[in-house]
Amino acid sequence: MSGGFDARSLAVVVFLGFVAVSLLLCGLAAADQDDPEHFYAGGGSALGPAGSGLAIAGDYISAATLLSTTGSVALAGFDGVLFAVATVASLVLVMRILAEPMRRKGVFTLGDFLADRLGDPTVRRALGITTLVVLAPLLLVQLATAGRVMASVFGLPDGALTSCTVASGALMVCYSAVGGMRGTGYIQIVKVAVVLAAVTLLAGLVLARYGWNPFALFDAARQGSGAGGSYARPGLQFGHTFAGTLDLLGFQLTLVLGAACMPHIMMRLHPMRDSWTVRRATVWAAAPVAFLCAGVVVVGLGASALLGHKIIQAADPAGGTALLLVTGALDPGADGPRESLLFAFVACAVFATTLAAVAGITLAAASSVARDFATKARSRTAARSDRSAGREILRARLAVVLTGALSVYVSTYTHDRNPQVLLSLSFAAAASVLPPVLLYALFRPGFNARGVRWTVYGTLPLIAVLMVFSPAFSGTHIALFPQRDFHWFPLQTPGLVTVPAGFLLGYLGSRTGRKAERPAPPARPTHRAPSAAR
């Protein structure tokens, strides 16, 4: 499975082939995007149950799912397995609980949905702010990862990271601005096929090394981890102290709730036609993600068994490169990873994952900018002329370009930073704000716009304060500022505090605002009727 010329040629061919096919699909999808309904929601209505489910699965599978989960399994053992299970549980949760009530024609963003559900357009700005806070850190991580993987595929030095990130950003802008929801949906479907093939191949090669015996694989992984029996017990990643147990619970809670309510996932639920489509799409979405997470667990165990924790941590303290490193151990005939056909194929699959995820996230963020921050709120029942529809499409595409350009500029400064901090911020904001707002709006009578505002404007600052003064920012070797220590909040993930705070603020805000937002009774007449009319 090696050969220098063949490996480099395969990397270039697979990479360019994916880019060409993706651009072709986006061009085909753009043929009928002459109104906002096609641009924002064309994916769900045109792809059918299977296509919609696979597109949701593609949006759900990010670089964190592949790289971070593999590293967690390799270094933390049972904790990483728990994270993989939580990833699947989160998708099942959203498809079983939220997919059916989130269906609504003419609704494109979370701001649209809440404004229509509550009958109050003032919530748009609050939901727009939440969407950007949730998606911006995630977008930066995905862009930086895409730049690194592109540099690895072409064998470029670290000095080319900025250029590779800019090139990845240009591709994502083309995908999002030209293809819209349907075009990015096609890309997600292709991505699911490529990633499943790569992870299945890696998992099969790992199991073959140990006679297709998962118990032998786990024993070898435990020996390679250097953690002994702790590798098979929860708590290795955050420690076995009381604070570590709370951190593990908080991380699991944040992962389940945050991944379930990501705005770019919610955006694919609105166009679904009926309950039958939702049920079929649930199967098509959950099955590939469950299969992929099972493969990621096997690959993570293989990385620990074949490489050992010292090699994995030397390359990345958080284990983010374990998925790519294990290809070298599985292809010993190659002279280094860049001379390996297996590395070339897996690296291209990771690049496809990050680039497709970036396109979906960019479209969701730009849609929120174009609609939730518009001067005049748009009703889903309002008639649109061809001219106004054209202006809205133009505004959406300009928002994609601006969002992409700003994201690329900022992401070039994050290459040397630990991405776990940005991921924690994104998932904490999603888990603490969006579940209270959506669940209260869907299932609690009397919830109103003030409850939304209290949840958003009360919880987001709390998350920021706790994150800044947590071990994720300082005091540990994997912190954002590892040389400094100014933390006083003991947990790396603030979900155990901020998730209950979000639900409490939403409840209190809707209770206190109920009288203020109750419609006034009709005015009584102030004149007496003429006597002749009596």
ROMARDREN-973981 format. One record per residue (C-alpha): y, z, x; residue in three letters. Coordinates in steps of 0.5 Angstrom, whole numbers, plus 500, padded with zeros to 3 digits. Example, Ala and Ser with C-alpha at 12.3 -4.5 7.8 and 13.67 -1.06 7.14 Angstrom:
REM residues 2
c2  c3  c1  r
491  516  525  ala
498  514  527  ser
***
This chain:
REM residues 534
c2  c3  c1  r
500  500  500  met
505  499  506  ser
508  494  510  gly
515  494  512  gly
517  487  510  phe
513  487  503  asp
516  494  501  ala
524  492  502  arg
522  485  499  ser
519  489  493  leu
525  494  492  ala
530  488  492  val
526  484  487  val
525  490  482  val
532  493  483  phe
535  486  482  leu
530  484  476  gly
531  490  472  phe
539  489  473  val
538  482  471  ala
534  484  465  val
538  489  463  ser
545  485  463  leu
541  479  459  leu
539  484  454  leu
546  487  453  cys
549  480  453  gly
544  478  447  leu
546  485  443  ala
553  483  444  ala
552  477  440  ala
554  480  433  asp
558  486  435  gln
564  484  431  asp
565  491  427  asp
565  498  429  pro
558  499  425  glu
555  494  430  his
558  497  436  phe
557  504  435  tyr
550  504  431  ala
547  497  432  gly
541  501  436  gly
538  505  430  gly
539  500  425  ser
536  494  428  ala
531  497  433  leu
526  500  427  gly
522  506  428  pro
518  504  434  ala
525  502  438  gly
529  507  435  ser
524  513  438  gly
523  509  444  leu
531  509  445  ala
531  516  444  ile
526  518  449  ala
530  514  454  gly
536  517  452  asp
532  524  453  tyr
529  522  460  ile
534  523  465  ser
535  525  472  ala
534  532  471  ala
528  531  467  thr
524  527  473  leu
527  530  479  leu
529  537  478  ser
523  539  474  thr
519  536  479  thr
522  540  484  gly
522  546  480  ser
514  545  479  val
513  544  486  ala
517  550  489  leu
517  555  483  ala
510  553  480  gly
509  556  473  phe
517  557  472  asp
517  549  473  gly
511  548  468  val
515  552  463  leu
521  548  464  phe
517  542  462  ala
514  545  456  val
521  547  454  ala
523  540  455  thr
518  537  450  val
519  543  445  ala
527  541  445  ser
526  534  443  leu
521  536  437  val
526  541  435  leu
531  536  434  val
527  531  431  met
524  535  426  arg
530  539  424  ile
536  535  425  leu
534  528  425  ala
533  528  417  glu
540  531  415  pro
544  528  421  met
543  521  418  arg
549  518  415  arg
552  511  414  lys
559  510  417  gly
558  516  422  val
558  515  429  phe
560  521  433  thr
559  528  432  leu
567  529  430  gly
565  523  425  asp
559  527  422  phe
563  534  422  leu
569  531  419  ala
565  528  413  asp
560  534  412  arg
566  539  411  leu
571  534  408  gly
576  536  414  asp
578  531  419  pro
582  537  423  thr
575  538  426  val
575  532  430  arg
579  534  436  arg
575  540  437  ala
568  536  437  leu
571  531  442  gly
573  536  447  ile
566  539  446  thr
563  532  447  thr
567  531  453  leu
565  538  456  val
558  537  455  val
557  530  457  leu
562  530  463  ala
558  534  468  pro
552  530  466  leu
555  524  467  leu
557  526  474  leu
550  528  476  val
547  522  474  gln
552  517  477  leu
551  521  484  ala
544  521  483  thr
544  513  482  ala
548  512  488  gly
543  516  493  arg
537  512  490  val
541  505  491  met
542  507  498  ala
535  509  499  ser
532  503  496  val
536  498  500  phe
536  503  506  gly
543  504  507  leu
546  510  511  pro
550  516  508  asp
556  513  509  gly
555  507  504  ala
554  513  498  leu
561  511  495  thr
560  504  495  ser
553  505  492  cys
556  510  487  thr
562  505  485  val
556  499  484  ala
552  503  479  ser
559  505  475  gly
560  498  475  ala
553  496  472  leu
554  502  467  met
561  500  464  val
558  493  463  cys
552  496  460  tyr
556  500  455  ser
562  496  454  ala
558  489  453  val
552  492  449  gly
554  497  445  gly
549  502  442  met
544  496  441  arg
544  494  448  gly
544  501  451  thr
538  502  446  gly
534  496  449  tyr
535  498  456  ile
532  505  454  gln
526  502  452  ile
525  498  458  val
527  504  462  lys
521  508  458  val
516  503  460  ala
518  503  468  val
518  510  468  val
512  512  465  leu
508  507  469  ala
511  510  476  ala
510  517  474  val
503  515  471  thr
501  512  478  leu
504  518  482  leu
500  523  478  ala
493  518  478  gly
494  518  486  leu
495  526  486  val
489  527  482  leu
485  522  485  ala
486  526  492  arg
483  532  489  tyr
477  529  485  gly
481  529  479  trp
480  536  478  asn
486  540  476  pro
484  547  478  phe
483  544  485  ala
490  541  485  leu
493  548  482  phe
489  552  488  asp
492  547  493  ala
499  547  490  ala
499  555  490  arg
497  555  498  gln
502  550  499  gly
508  554  496  ser
507  560  500  gly
508  564  494  ala
501  567  493  gly
499  569  486  gly
507  569  484  ser
506  561  484  tyr
502  562  478  ala
506  567  474  arg
513  566  471  pro
519  569  475  gly
519  566  481  leu
525  561  481  gln
529  567  479  phe
526  573  481  gly
521  578  478  his
527  583  477  thr
530  585  470  phe
536  580  472  ala
531  575  474  gly
527  576  467  thr
533  575  463  leu
535  569  467  asp
529  566  466  leu
529  567  458  leu
537  565  458  gly
535  558  462  phe
529  557  457  gln
534  558  451  leu
539  554  454  thr
534  548  456  leu
531  548  449  val
538  548  445  leu
542  544  449  gly
537  538  450  ala
536  538  443  ala
544  537  441  cys
546  533  446  met
552  528  443  pro
548  522  446  his
542  524  443  ile
545  526  436  met
549  519  436  met
542  515  435  arg
540  519  429  leu
546  517  425  his
544  510  423  pro
537  511  421  met
535  508  415  arg
531  513  411  asp
526  519  412  ser
520  514  413  trp
524  512  419  thr
525  519  422  val
518  521  421  arg
515  514  425  arg
521  515  430  ala
519  522  431  thr
512  520  434  val
515  514  438  trp
520  519  441  ala
516  525  442  ala
509  522  445  ala
512  518  451  pro
516  525  453  val
510  529  453  ala
506  524  457  phe
512  524  462  leu
513  531  463  cys
505  532  464  ala
505  527  469  gly
511  530  472  val
508  537  472  val
502  534  476  val
506  530  481  val
510  537  482  gly
504  540  484  leu
502  535  488  gly
508  535  492  ala
507  543  493  ser
500  541  495  ala
501  535  500  leu
508  537  503  leu
508  545  503  gly
515  549  501  his
518  548  507  lys
518  541  508  ile
521  540  500  ile
526  546  501  gln
528  543  508  ala
530  536  504  ala
533  539  498  asp
533  547  497  pro
533  546  490  ala
527  541  491  gly
531  535  488  gly
527  530  492  thr
520  532  491  ala
518  526  487  leu
521  521  492  leu
518  525  498  leu
511  526  495  val
510  518  496  thr
510  519  503  gly
504  523  503  ala
500  519  498  leu
502  512  502  asp
500  515  509  pro
499  508  512  gly
507  507  511  ala
512  508  517  asp
516  512  513  gly
518  512  506  pro
523  506  507  arg
517  502  509  glu
512  504  503  ser
511  500  497  leu
510  506  493  leu
516  509  495  phe
520  502  493  ala
517  502  486  phe
518  510  485  val
525  509  487  ala
527  503  483  cys
524  507  477  ala
528  513  478  val
534  508  479  phe
533  505  472  ala
532  512  469  thr
539  514  472  thr
543  508  470  leu
540  507  463  ala
542  515  462  ala
549  514  465  val
550  508  460  ala
548  512  454  gly
552  518  456  ile
558  513  458  thr
558  510  451  leu
557  517  447  ala
563  520  451  ala
567  513  450  ala
566  513  443  ser
568  520  442  ser
575  518  446  val
576  512  442  ala
575  516  435  arg
575  523  435  asp
582  523  439  phe
585  517  435  ala
592  518  432  thr
589  517  425  lys
583  520  423  ala
578  515  420  arg
574  516  414  ser
567  513  413  arg
569  510  406  thr
575  507  408  ala
576  499  408  ala
577  496  414  arg
580  489  415  ser
577  484  421  asp
584  485  425  arg
583  493  425  ser
576  492  426  ala
577  488  432  gly
582  493  435  arg
577  499  434  glu
572  495  438  ile
577  493  443  leu
579  501  444  arg
572  503  444  ala
571  498  450  arg
577  500  454  leu
575  507  453  ala
568  505  456  val
572  502  462  val
577  508  463  leu
571  513  462  thr
567  510  467  gly
572  509  472  ala
574  516  472  leu
567  518  472  ser
566  514  478  val
572  517  482  tyr
570  524  481  val
563  523  482  ser
564  521  489  thr
567  528  491  tyr
560  531  488  thr
555  528  493  his
555  534  498  asp
555  539  492  arg
549  542  488  asn
548  538  482  pro
544  544  478  gln
551  548  477  val
554  542  473  leu
547  541  470  leu
548  549  468  ser
555  548  465  leu
553  542  461  ser
547  545  458  phe
550  552  457  ala
556  548  453  ala
551  544  449  ala
547  550  447  ala
552  555  446  ser
557  550  441  val
553  545  438  leu
547  549  435  pro
552  554  431  pro
556  548  429  val
551  543  426  leu
546  549  423  leu
552  552  420  tyr
555  546  417  ala
548  543  415  leu
545  550  412  phe
550  555  411  arg
555  554  405  pro
562  556  406  gly
562  554  413  phe
569  551  414  asn
573  548  419  ala
576  554  422  arg
569  556  424  gly
568  550  428  val
575  551  431  arg
573  559  433  trp
566  557  436  thr
569  551  440  val
575  554  443  tyr
572  561  443  gly
566  559  447  thr
568  554  452  leu
573  559  455  pro
567  564  455  leu
562  559  459  ile
567  557  464  ala
569  565  466  val
562  567  466  leu
559  561  470  met
565  561  475  val
563  569  477  phe
556  568  477  ser
551  567  482  pro
551  559  481  ala
558  559  484  phe
557  564  490  ser
553  569  493  gly
546  565  494  thr
544  559  498  his
544  554  493  ile
550  556  490  ala
556  551  489  leu
560  555  495  phe
554  558  498  pro
559  561  504  gln
563  565  499  arg
561  571  494  asp
565  573  489  phe
560  573  483  his
560  579  478  trp
556  576  473  phe
549  577  474  pro
546  571  471  leu
546  564  473  gln
545  561  466  thr
550  565  461  pro
546  562  455  gly
543  569  453  leu
551  571  452  val
554  565  450  thr
549  562  445  val
550  569  441  pro
557  569  442  ala
557  562  439  gly
554  563  433  phe
558  570  432  leu
564  566  432  leu
562  561  428  gly
560  566  422  tyr
567  570  423  leu
571  564  423  gly
568  561  417  ser
569  568  414  arg
576  569  415  thr
578  562  414  gly
575  562  407  arg
581  564  403  lys
586  561  407  ala
582  554  406  glu
581  555  399  arg
584  550  395  pro
590  552  391  ala
589  552  383  pro
593  547  379  pro
600  549  378  ala
602  551  371  arg
607  548  366  pro
614  551  367  thr
617  548  361  his
616  549  353  arg
614  543  349  ala
619  541  344  pro
618  544  337  ser
617  538  333  ala
611  536  337  ala
608  543  335  arg
***
